[in-house]
Amino acid sequence: MDDAQWRVARIIQQLVSSLLVLLAYGMERVKGIGGVFFRAKDPKGLQAWYQKNLGIEPDADGYVVFKWAEREPPHNPASSV
């Protein structure tokens, strides 16, 4: 893995860690986070890297959907793509 791939993986790890901390401590003023978008010369290879190194499995259409539910009742299901 080259330096650029490590940097991208580290940024994603930091974003996910921050989100989990916010959710765990109930900082309810946070309603979401922005996305990270970048181009790849080899999208299929990048997708395979995410699967292998981060365990992120795409749906059949190639997108990754993170499913979650609201904390407060009625716990409405939601998702982030």
Buried (B, 14 or more C-beta within 10 A) or exposed (E): EEEEEEEBBEEBEEBBEEBEEBEEEEEEEEEEEEEEEEEEEEEEEBBEBBEEEEEBEEEEEEEBEEEEEEEEEEEEEEEEE
